[in-house]
Amino acid sequence: MKKITTPFTEEQTKGLKSGDTVLITGFLYTARDAAHARLVKLIEEGKELPFDIKEQIIYYVGPTPAKPGNVIGSAGPTTSYRMDSYAPTLLDHGLKGMIGKGKRDAGVKESIIKNNGVYFAAVGGAAALIAKTIKSAEIIAYEDLGAEAIRKIYVEDFPAIVINDVYGNDLYNEGQKLYEVKE
């Protein structure tokens, strides 16, 4: 198990390989497809983003409302492919990490290599447990999107697994190869 902190530097990304399990401490930003579309539109228009994306990690999550006394509600990962059309642009502008669940398309994987990024998976179905690692949360942009608003969250020992690394490795493909029938 490797411990990493944010900001998430290129030195850190190069030290990770697909299959590594990590505990992340520091600030993450939450965003899903509606927020991603707005971020990419701002970039295309040459406008400033609502947060500095350089050396940051975006967690693909739309948390449920917090119960009294809690910082956030359940906060499990959402399916990542919905962000695939936006991720390369964000990586080109300094994003270093993404957390979600499921495979990424070829364009995202190429952009991860080109930009020295990392794609992590969080465990689906563990939303309530993941929420316990979130120590603070504040909406910083697009409040009108409700659960999909961009939040700045502080996490301590957020568990994740490296799926796609800077070297072109893909844990999902590697895992499947272990079970291929060889004739």
CYANA upper distance limits for C-alpha pairs under 8 A (distance plus 0.5 A):
  1 MET  CA     20 ASP  CA      7.44
  1 MET  CA     21 THR  CA      5.57
  1 MET  CA     22 VAL  CA      5.81
  1 MET  CA     23 LEU  CA      7.62
  2 LYS  CA     20 ASP  CA      7.85
  2 LYS  CA     21 THR  CA      6.81
  2 LYS  CA     22 VAL  CA      5.12
  2 LYS  CA     23 LEU  CA      6.78
  3 LYS  CA     22 VAL  CA      6.06
  3 LYS  CA     23 LEU  CA      5.34
  3 LYS  CA     24 ILE  CA      6.55
  3 LYS  CA     25 THR  CA      8.16
  3 LYS  CA    157 ASP  CA      8.14
  4 ILE  CA      8 PHE  CA      8.20
  4 ILE  CA     12 GLN  CA      7.90
  4 ILE  CA     22 VAL  CA      7.32
  4 ILE  CA     23 LEU  CA      6.72
  4 ILE  CA     24 ILE  CA      5.51
  4 ILE  CA     25 THR  CA      6.91
  5 THR  CA     24 ILE  CA      6.12
  5 THR  CA     25 THR  CA      5.36
  5 THR  CA     26 GLY  CA      6.01
  6 THR  CA     24 ILE  CA      8.14
  6 THR  CA     25 THR  CA      7.12
  6 THR  CA     26 GLY  CA      5.42
  6 THR  CA     27 PHE  CA      6.62
  6 THR  CA     28 LEU  CA      8.15
  6 THR  CA     55 GLU  CA      8.09
  6 THR  CA     56 GLN  CA      7.36
  6 THR  CA     57 ILE  CA      8.33
  7 PRO  CA     26 GLY  CA      7.87
  7 PRO  CA     27 PHE  CA      8.00
  7 PRO  CA     55 GLU  CA      5.80
  7 PRO  CA     56 GLN  CA      6.18
  8 PHE  CA     12 GLN  CA      6.94
  8 PHE  CA     13 THR  CA      7.81
  8 PHE  CA     55 GLU  CA      5.35
  8 PHE  CA     56 GLN  CA      6.22
  8 PHE  CA     57 ILE  CA      7.51
  8 PHE  CA     96 LYS  CA      6.92
  8 PHE  CA     97 GLY  CA      7.86
  9 THR  CA     13 THR  CA      6.95
  9 THR  CA     55 GLU  CA      6.05
  9 THR  CA     96 LYS  CA      7.77
 10 GLU  CA     14 LYS  CA      6.68
 10 GLU  CA     55 GLU  CA      8.18
 10 GLU  CA     96 LYS  CA      7.90
 10 GLU  CA    116 ASN  CA      6.77
 10 GLU  CA    117 GLY  CA      7.99
 11 GLU  CA     15 GLY  CA      7.02
 12 GLN  CA     16 LEU  CA      7.35
 13 THR  CA     96 LYS  CA      8.06
 13 THR  CA    116 ASN  CA      6.94
 13 THR  CA    117 GLY  CA      6.64
 13 THR  CA    118 VAL  CA      6.78
 13 THR  CA    165 ASP  CA      7.98
 13 THR  CA    166 VAL  CA      7.40
 14 LYS  CA    116 ASN  CA      7.54
 14 LYS  CA    165 ASP  CA      8.39
 14 LYS  CA    166 VAL  CA      6.83
 16 LEU  CA     20 ASP  CA      7.08
 16 LEU  CA    162 VAL  CA      7.80
 16 LEU  CA    165 ASP  CA      7.19
 17 LYS  CA    162 VAL  CA      7.05
 17 LYS  CA    164 ASN  CA      8.26
 17 LYS  CA    165 ASP  CA      6.05
 17 LYS  CA    166 VAL  CA      8.30
 17 LYS  CA    167 TYR  CA      8.22
 17 LYS  CA    169 ASN  CA      7.95
 18 SER  CA    161 ILE  CA      8.11
 18 SER  CA    162 VAL  CA      5.22
 18 SER  CA    163 ILE  CA      5.42
 18 SER  CA    164 ASN  CA      6.18
 18 SER  CA    165 ASP  CA      6.09
 18 SER  CA    169 ASN  CA      6.45
 18 SER  CA    170 ASP  CA      6.68
 18 SER  CA    171 LEU  CA      5.91
 19 GLY  CA    161 ILE  CA      6.67
 19 GLY  CA    162 VAL  CA      5.85
 19 GLY  CA    163 ILE  CA      6.79
 19 GLY  CA    171 LEU  CA      6.41
 20 ASP  CA    161 ILE  CA      6.26
 20 ASP  CA    162 VAL  CA      5.86
 21 THR  CA    159 PRO  CA      7.81
 21 THR  CA    160 ALA  CA      6.38
 21 THR  CA    161 ILE  CA      4.97
 21 THR  CA    162 VAL  CA      6.90
 22 VAL  CA    158 PHE  CA      8.33
 22 VAL  CA    159 PRO  CA      6.32
 22 VAL  CA    160 ALA  CA      5.87
 22 VAL  CA    161 ILE  CA      6.57
 22 VAL  CA    162 VAL  CA      8.09
 23 LEU  CA    156 GLU  CA      8.23
 23 LEU  CA    157 ASP  CA      4.91
 23 LEU  CA    158 PHE  CA      5.52
 23 LEU  CA    159 PRO  CA      5.19
 23 LEU  CA    160 ALA  CA      6.95
 24 ILE  CA    155 VAL  CA      7.51
 24 ILE  CA    156 GLU  CA      6.90
 24 ILE  CA    157 ASP  CA      5.43
 24 ILE  CA    158 PHE  CA      5.30
 24 ILE  CA    159 PRO  CA      7.05
 24 ILE  CA    160 ALA  CA      8.15
 25 THR  CA    154 TYR  CA      7.93
 25 THR  CA    155 VAL  CA      5.74
 25 THR  CA    156 GLU  CA      4.88
 25 THR  CA    157 ASP  CA      5.78
 25 THR  CA    158 PHE  CA      7.01
 26 GLY  CA    154 TYR  CA      5.91
 26 GLY  CA    155 VAL  CA      5.97
 26 GLY  CA    156 GLU  CA      7.11
 27 PHE  CA    152 LYS  CA      7.06
 27 PHE  CA    153 ILE  CA      6.00
 27 PHE  CA    154 TYR  CA      4.93
 27 PHE  CA    155 VAL  CA      6.82
 28 LEU  CA     56 GLN  CA      7.28
 28 LEU  CA     57 ILE  CA      5.91
 28 LEU  CA     58 ILE  CA      6.42
 28 LEU  CA     59 TYR  CA      7.14
 28 LEU  CA    152 LYS  CA      6.44
 28 LEU  CA    153 ILE  CA      5.87
 28 LEU  CA    154 TYR  CA      6.84
 28 LEU  CA    155 VAL  CA      7.82
 29 TYR  CA     56 GLN  CA      8.11
 29 TYR  CA     57 ILE  CA      6.87
 29 TYR  CA     58 ILE  CA      5.27
 29 TYR  CA     59 TYR  CA      6.48
 29 TYR  CA    150 ILE  CA      7.07
 29 TYR  CA    151 ARG  CA      6.02
 29 TYR  CA    152 LYS  CA      5.20
 29 TYR  CA    153 ILE  CA      6.62
 30 THR  CA     58 ILE  CA      5.97
 30 THR  CA     59 TYR  CA      5.25
 30 THR  CA     60 TYR  CA      6.33
 30 THR  CA     61 VAL  CA      6.44
 30 THR  CA     62 GLY  CA      8.03
 30 THR  CA    148 GLU  CA      8.34
 30 THR  CA    149 ALA  CA      8.09
 30 THR  CA    150 ILE  CA      5.69
 30 THR  CA    151 ARG  CA      5.60
 30 THR  CA    152 LYS  CA      7.12
 30 THR  CA    153 ILE  CA      7.98
 31 ALA  CA     35 ALA  CA      6.15
 31 ALA  CA     36 HIS  CA      7.05
 31 ALA  CA     58 ILE  CA      7.00
 31 ALA  CA     59 TYR  CA      6.89
 31 ALA  CA     60 TYR  CA      5.87
 31 ALA  CA     61 VAL  CA      6.80
 31 ALA  CA     62 GLY  CA      7.87
 31 ALA  CA    148 GLU  CA      6.60
 31 ALA  CA    149 ALA  CA      7.11
 31 ALA  CA    150 ILE  CA      5.65
 31 ALA  CA    151 ARG  CA      7.84
 32 ARG  CA     36 HIS  CA      6.57
 32 ARG  CA     60 TYR  CA      5.82
 32 ARG  CA     61 VAL  CA      6.81
 32 ARG  CA     62 GLY  CA      7.49
 32 ARG  CA     78 THR  CA      8.40
 32 ARG  CA     82 ARG  CA      8.46
 32 ARG  CA     83 MET  CA      7.49
 32 ARG  CA    148 GLU  CA      6.35
 33 ASP  CA     37 ALA  CA      6.63
 33 ASP  CA     82 ARG  CA      6.58
 33 ASP  CA     83 MET  CA      6.00
 34 ALA  CA     38 ARG  CA      7.09
 34 ALA  CA    145 LEU  CA      8.13
 34 ALA  CA    148 GLU  CA      7.63
 35 ALA  CA     39 LEU  CA      6.74
 35 ALA  CA    142 TYR  CA      7.70
 35 ALA  CA    145 LEU  CA      8.29
 35 ALA  CA    148 GLU  CA      7.32
 35 ALA  CA    149 ALA  CA      7.23
 35 ALA  CA    150 ILE  CA      7.31
 36 HIS  CA     40 VAL  CA      6.65
 36 HIS  CA     83 MET  CA      7.45
 36 HIS  CA     86 TYR  CA      6.78
 37 ALA  CA     41 LYS  CA      6.66
 37 ALA  CA     86 TYR  CA      7.37
 38 ARG  CA     42 LEU  CA      6.78
 39 LEU  CA     43 ILE  CA      6.92
 39 LEU  CA     49 LEU  CA      6.97
 40 VAL  CA     44 GLU  CA      6.64
 40 VAL  CA     86 TYR  CA      7.03
 40 VAL  CA     89 THR  CA      7.33
 40 VAL  CA     90 LEU  CA      7.70
 41 LYS  CA     45 GLU  CA      6.66
 42 LEU  CA     46 GLY  CA      6.65
 42 LEU  CA     47 LYS  CA      5.49
 42 LEU  CA     48 GLU  CA      7.16
 42 LEU  CA     49 LEU  CA      7.02
 43 ILE  CA     47 LYS  CA      6.31
 43 ILE  CA     48 GLU  CA      7.71
 43 ILE  CA     49 LEU  CA      7.83
 49 LEU  CA     53 ILE  CA      8.27
 50 PRO  CA    140 ILE  CA      7.81
 50 PRO  CA    141 ALA  CA      6.88
 52 ASP  CA     56 GLN  CA      8.38
 53 ILE  CA     90 LEU  CA      8.20
 53 ILE  CA     93 HIS  CA      7.68
 53 ILE  CA     94 GLY  CA      6.44
 53 ILE  CA     95 LEU  CA      5.86
 54 LYS  CA     93 HIS  CA      7.38
 54 LYS  CA     94 GLY  CA      4.61
 54 LYS  CA     95 LEU  CA      5.67
 54 LYS  CA     96 LYS  CA      7.67
 55 GLU  CA     94 GLY  CA      6.48
 55 GLU  CA     95 LEU  CA      5.99
 55 GLU  CA     96 LYS  CA      5.68
 55 GLU  CA     97 GLY  CA      8.27
 56 GLN  CA     94 GLY  CA      8.18
 56 GLN  CA     95 LEU  CA      5.86
 56 GLN  CA     96 LYS  CA      6.17
 56 GLN  CA     97 GLY  CA      6.88
 57 ILE  CA     95 LEU  CA      7.01
 57 ILE  CA     96 LYS  CA      6.51
 57 ILE  CA     97 GLY  CA      4.76
 57 ILE  CA     98 MET  CA      5.81
 57 ILE  CA     99 ILE  CA      7.83
 58 ILE  CA     95 LEU  CA      8.41
 58 ILE  CA     97 GLY  CA      6.86
 58 ILE  CA     98 MET  CA      5.38
 58 ILE  CA     99 ILE  CA      6.79
 59 TYR  CA     77 PRO  CA      7.80
 59 TYR  CA     98 MET  CA      6.31
 59 TYR  CA     99 ILE  CA      5.11
 59 TYR  CA    100 GLY  CA      6.80
 60 TYR  CA     77 PRO  CA      6.18
 60 TYR  CA     78 THR  CA      6.04
 60 TYR  CA     79 THR  CA      8.08
 60 TYR  CA     80 SER  CA      7.38
 60 TYR  CA     98 MET  CA      7.87
 60 TYR  CA     99 ILE  CA      6.44
 60 TYR  CA    100 GLY  CA      5.67
 61 VAL  CA     75 ALA  CA      6.74
 61 VAL  CA     76 GLY  CA      6.73
 61 VAL  CA     77 PRO  CA      5.53
 61 VAL  CA     78 THR  CA      5.89
 61 VAL  CA    100 GLY  CA      8.01
 61 VAL  CA    148 GLU  CA      7.87
 62 GLY  CA     75 ALA  CA      7.24
 62 GLY  CA     76 GLY  CA      8.34
 62 GLY  CA     77 PRO  CA      8.43
 62 GLY  CA     78 THR  CA      7.96
 62 GLY  CA    147 ALA  CA      5.22
 62 GLY  CA    148 GLU  CA      5.50
 62 GLY  CA    149 ALA  CA      8.30
 63 PRO  CA     72 ILE  CA      7.46
 63 PRO  CA     73 GLY  CA      6.27
 63 PRO  CA     74 SER  CA      6.07
 63 PRO  CA     75 ALA  CA      4.99
 63 PRO  CA     76 GLY  CA      7.67
 63 PRO  CA    147 ALA  CA      6.23
 63 PRO  CA    148 GLU  CA      8.29
 64 THR  CA     72 ILE  CA      7.63
 64 THR  CA     73 GLY  CA      5.09
 64 THR  CA     74 SER  CA      5.87
 64 THR  CA     75 ALA  CA      7.26
 64 THR  CA    147 ALA  CA      7.09
 65 PRO  CA     72 ILE  CA      6.77
 65 PRO  CA     73 GLY  CA      5.42
 65 PRO  CA     74 SER  CA      8.25
 65 PRO  CA    147 ALA  CA      8.25
 66 ALA  CA     70 ASN  CA      6.07
 66 ALA  CA     71 VAL  CA      6.52
 66 ALA  CA     72 ILE  CA      4.70
 66 ALA  CA     73 GLY  CA      4.51
 66 ALA  CA     74 SER  CA      8.25
 67 LYS  CA     71 VAL  CA      8.47
 67 LYS  CA     72 ILE  CA      7.78
 67 LYS  CA     73 GLY  CA      6.86
 71 VAL  CA    134 ILE  CA      7.73
 71 VAL  CA    135 LYS  CA      7.00
 71 VAL  CA    136 SER  CA      6.26
 71 VAL  CA    137 ALA  CA      6.87
 72 ILE  CA    131 ALA  CA      7.06
 72 ILE  CA    134 ILE  CA      7.90
 72 ILE  CA    136 SER  CA      8.29
 72 ILE  CA    137 ALA  CA      7.35
 73 GLY  CA    128 ALA  CA      7.80
 73 GLY  CA    131 ALA  CA      7.07
 74 SER  CA    127 ALA  CA      5.33
 74 SER  CA    128 ALA  CA      5.14
 74 SER  CA    129 LEU  CA      8.40
 74 SER  CA    130 ILE  CA      8.03
 74 SER  CA    131 ALA  CA      6.08
 75 ALA  CA    127 ALA  CA      5.18
 75 ALA  CA    128 ALA  CA      6.99
 75 ALA  CA    130 ILE  CA      6.77
 75 ALA  CA    131 ALA  CA      5.75
 76 GLY  CA    122 ALA  CA      8.06
 76 GLY  CA    123 VAL  CA      7.94
 76 GLY  CA    124 GLY  CA      6.47
 76 GLY  CA    125 GLY  CA      7.22
 76 GLY  CA    126 ALA  CA      6.71
 76 GLY  CA    127 ALA  CA      4.29
 76 GLY  CA    128 ALA  CA      7.85
 76 GLY  CA    130 ILE  CA      7.11
 76 GLY  CA    131 ALA  CA      8.14
 77 PRO  CA     99 ILE  CA      7.80
 77 PRO  CA    100 GLY  CA      5.35
 77 PRO  CA    101 LYS  CA      6.47
 77 PRO  CA    121 ALA  CA      8.46
 77 PRO  CA    122 ALA  CA      6.61
 77 PRO  CA    123 VAL  CA      7.70
 77 PRO  CA    124 GLY  CA      6.50
 77 PRO  CA    127 ALA  CA      7.94
 78 THR  CA    100 GLY  CA      6.15
 78 THR  CA    101 LYS  CA      6.59
 78 THR  CA    124 GLY  CA      8.42
 79 THR  CA    100 GLY  CA      6.55
 79 THR  CA    101 LYS  CA      5.51
 79 THR  CA    102 GLY  CA      6.32
 80 SER  CA     84 ASP  CA      7.43
 80 SER  CA     99 ILE  CA      8.50
 80 SER  CA    100 GLY  CA      5.79
 80 SER  CA    101 LYS  CA      6.11
 80 SER  CA    102 GLY  CA      6.44
 80 SER  CA    103 LYS  CA      7.54
 80 SER  CA    104 ARG  CA      7.29
 81 TYR  CA    102 GLY  CA      7.62
 81 TYR  CA    103 LYS  CA      7.23
 81 TYR  CA    104 ARG  CA      6.21
 81 TYR  CA    105 ASP  CA      7.63
 83 MET  CA     87 ALA  CA      6.46
 84 ASP  CA     88 PRO  CA      7.95
 84 ASP  CA    104 ARG  CA      7.12
 84 ASP  CA    105 ASP  CA      7.06
 84 ASP  CA    107 GLY  CA      8.21
 84 ASP  CA    108 VAL  CA      6.65
 86 TYR  CA     90 LEU  CA      7.15
 87 ALA  CA     91 LEU  CA      6.55
 87 ALA  CA    108 VAL  CA      6.84
 88 PRO  CA     92 ASP  CA      6.54
 88 PRO  CA    107 GLY  CA      7.60
 88 PRO  CA    108 VAL  CA      6.16
 88 PRO  CA    111 SER  CA      5.94
 88 PRO  CA    112 ILE  CA      8.22
 89 THR  CA     93 HIS  CA      6.95
 90 LEU  CA     94 GLY  CA      7.10
 90 LEU  CA     95 LEU  CA      6.14
 91 LEU  CA     95 LEU  CA      5.02
 91 LEU  CA     96 LYS  CA      6.91
 91 LEU  CA    111 SER  CA      7.25
 91 LEU  CA    112 ILE  CA      7.61
 91 LEU  CA    115 ASN  CA      6.75
 91 LEU  CA    117 GLY  CA      7.71
 92 ASP  CA    111 SER  CA      8.02
 92 ASP  CA    115 ASN  CA      6.95
 94 GLY  CA    115 ASN  CA      8.19
 95 LEU  CA    117 GLY  CA      7.83
 96 LYS  CA    115 ASN  CA      8.04
 96 LYS  CA    116 ASN  CA      7.41
 96 LYS  CA    117 GLY  CA      4.92
 96 LYS  CA    118 VAL  CA      6.79
 97 GLY  CA    117 GLY  CA      6.08
 97 GLY  CA    118 VAL  CA      5.37
 97 GLY  CA    119 TYR  CA      6.24
 97 GLY  CA    120 PHE  CA      7.83
 98 MET  CA    118 VAL  CA      7.11
 98 MET  CA    119 TYR  CA      5.44
 98 MET  CA    120 PHE  CA      6.53
 99 ILE  CA    119 TYR  CA      6.50
 99 ILE  CA    120 PHE  CA      5.15
 99 ILE  CA    121 ALA  CA      5.93
 99 ILE  CA    122 ALA  CA      6.91
 99 ILE  CA    160 ALA  CA      8.26
100 GLY  CA    119 TYR  CA      8.37
100 GLY  CA    120 PHE  CA      7.03
100 GLY  CA    121 ALA  CA      5.55
100 GLY  CA    122 ALA  CA      6.34
101 LYS  CA    120 PHE  CA      8.39
101 LYS  CA    121 ALA  CA      5.53
101 LYS  CA    122 ALA  CA      6.70
101 LYS  CA    123 VAL  CA      7.83
101 LYS  CA    124 GLY  CA      7.40
102 GLY  CA    121 ALA  CA      7.85
103 LYS  CA    172 TYR  CA      7.71
104 ARG  CA    108 VAL  CA      6.64
104 ARG  CA    109 LYS  CA      7.13
105 ASP  CA    109 LYS  CA      6.93
106 ALA  CA    110 GLU  CA      6.60
107 GLY  CA    111 SER  CA      6.67
108 VAL  CA    112 ILE  CA      6.61
109 LYS  CA    113 ILE  CA      6.97
109 LYS  CA    164 ASN  CA      7.43
109 LYS  CA    168 GLY  CA      7.52
110 GLU  CA    114 LYS  CA      6.68
110 GLU  CA    168 GLY  CA      8.10
111 SER  CA    115 ASN  CA      6.37
111 SER  CA    117 GLY  CA      8.29
112 ILE  CA    116 ASN  CA      6.13
112 ILE  CA    117 GLY  CA      5.02
112 ILE  CA    118 VAL  CA      6.67
112 ILE  CA    119 TYR  CA      8.19
112 ILE  CA    164 ASN  CA      8.08
112 ILE  CA    165 ASP  CA      7.63
112 ILE  CA    166 VAL  CA      6.56
112 ILE  CA    168 GLY  CA      8.46
113 ILE  CA    117 GLY  CA      6.98
113 ILE  CA    165 ASP  CA      7.64
113 ILE  CA    166 VAL  CA      5.02
113 ILE  CA    167 TYR  CA      6.69
113 ILE  CA    168 GLY  CA      6.55
114 LYS  CA    166 VAL  CA      8.23
115 ASN  CA    166 VAL  CA      8.38
116 ASN  CA    165 ASP  CA      8.36
116 ASN  CA    166 VAL  CA      5.49
117 GLY  CA    165 ASP  CA      7.30
117 GLY  CA    166 VAL  CA      6.35
118 VAL  CA    162 VAL  CA      7.50
118 VAL  CA    163 ILE  CA      8.16
118 VAL  CA    164 ASN  CA      6.24
118 VAL  CA    165 ASP  CA      5.48
118 VAL  CA    166 VAL  CA      6.88
119 TYR  CA    162 VAL  CA      6.65
119 TYR  CA    163 ILE  CA      6.19
119 TYR  CA    164 ASN  CA      5.53
119 TYR  CA    165 ASP  CA      7.24
120 PHE  CA    160 ALA  CA      6.44
120 PHE  CA    161 ILE  CA      5.79
120 PHE  CA    162 VAL  CA      4.99
120 PHE  CA    163 ILE  CA      5.86
120 PHE  CA    164 ASN  CA      7.54
121 ALA  CA    160 ALA  CA      6.04
121 ALA  CA    161 ILE  CA      5.73
121 ALA  CA    162 VAL  CA      6.98
121 ALA  CA    163 ILE  CA      6.86
122 ALA  CA    159 PRO  CA      7.22
122 ALA  CA    160 ALA  CA      5.28
122 ALA  CA    161 ILE  CA      7.11
123 VAL  CA    160 ALA  CA      7.73
126 ALA  CA    130 ILE  CA      6.58
127 ALA  CA    131 ALA  CA      6.61
128 ALA  CA    132 LYS  CA      7.27
129 LEU  CA    133 THR  CA      7.90
130 ILE  CA    134 ILE  CA      7.73
130 ILE  CA    158 PHE  CA      7.33
130 ILE  CA    159 PRO  CA      8.15
133 THR  CA    155 VAL  CA      5.82
133 THR  CA    156 GLU  CA      5.77
133 THR  CA    157 ASP  CA      6.78
133 THR  CA    158 PHE  CA      6.04
134 ILE  CA    153 ILE  CA      7.11
134 ILE  CA    154 TYR  CA      6.26
134 ILE  CA    155 VAL  CA      4.89
134 ILE  CA    156 GLU  CA      7.09
134 ILE  CA    158 PHE  CA      8.20
135 LYS  CA    153 ILE  CA      7.82
135 LYS  CA    154 TYR  CA      5.99
135 LYS  CA    155 VAL  CA      6.14
135 LYS  CA    156 GLU  CA      7.58
136 SER  CA    153 ILE  CA      5.90
136 SER  CA    154 TYR  CA      5.64
136 SER  CA    155 VAL  CA      7.91
137 ALA  CA    151 ARG  CA      6.77
137 ALA  CA    152 LYS  CA      6.20
137 ALA  CA    153 ILE  CA      4.78
137 ALA  CA    154 TYR  CA      7.08
138 GLU  CA    151 ARG  CA      5.78
138 GLU  CA    152 LYS  CA      5.97
138 GLU  CA    153 ILE  CA      7.04
139 ILE  CA    143 GLU  CA      7.12
139 ILE  CA    149 ALA  CA      7.01
139 ILE  CA    150 ILE  CA      6.31
139 ILE  CA    151 ARG  CA      4.74
139 ILE  CA    152 LYS  CA      6.93
140 ILE  CA    149 ALA  CA      8.27
140 ILE  CA    150 ILE  CA      6.34
140 ILE  CA    151 ARG  CA      5.97
140 ILE  CA    152 LYS  CA      7.01
141 ALA  CA    149 ALA  CA      6.61
141 ALA  CA    150 ILE  CA      5.63
141 ALA  CA    151 ARG  CA      7.60
142 TYR  CA    146 GLY  CA      8.42
142 TYR  CA    149 ALA  CA      5.42
142 TYR  CA    150 ILE  CA      6.74
143 GLU  CA    149 ALA  CA      5.55
143 GLU  CA    150 ILE  CA      7.97
144 ASP  CA    149 ALA  CA      7.42
145 LEU  CA    149 ALA  CA      5.39
162 VAL  CA    171 LEU  CA      8.01
163 ILE  CA    169 ASN  CA      8.12
163 ILE  CA    170 ASP  CA      5.97
163 ILE  CA    171 LEU  CA      5.32
163 ILE  CA    172 TYR  CA      7.34
164 ASN  CA    168 GLY  CA      7.09
164 ASN  CA    169 ASN  CA      6.08
164 ASN  CA    170 ASP  CA      5.23
164 ASN  CA    171 LEU  CA      7.12
165 ASP  CA    169 ASN  CA      6.15
165 ASP  CA    170 ASP  CA      7.61
169 ASN  CA    174 GLU  CA      8.36
170 ASP  CA    174 GLU  CA      6.71
171 LEU  CA    175 GLY  CA      6.36
172 TYR  CA    176 GLN  CA      6.87
173 ASN  CA    177 LYS  CA      6.87
174 GLU  CA    178 LEU  CA      7.24
175 GLY  CA    179 TYR  CA      7.77
176 GLN  CA    180 GLU  CA      6.98
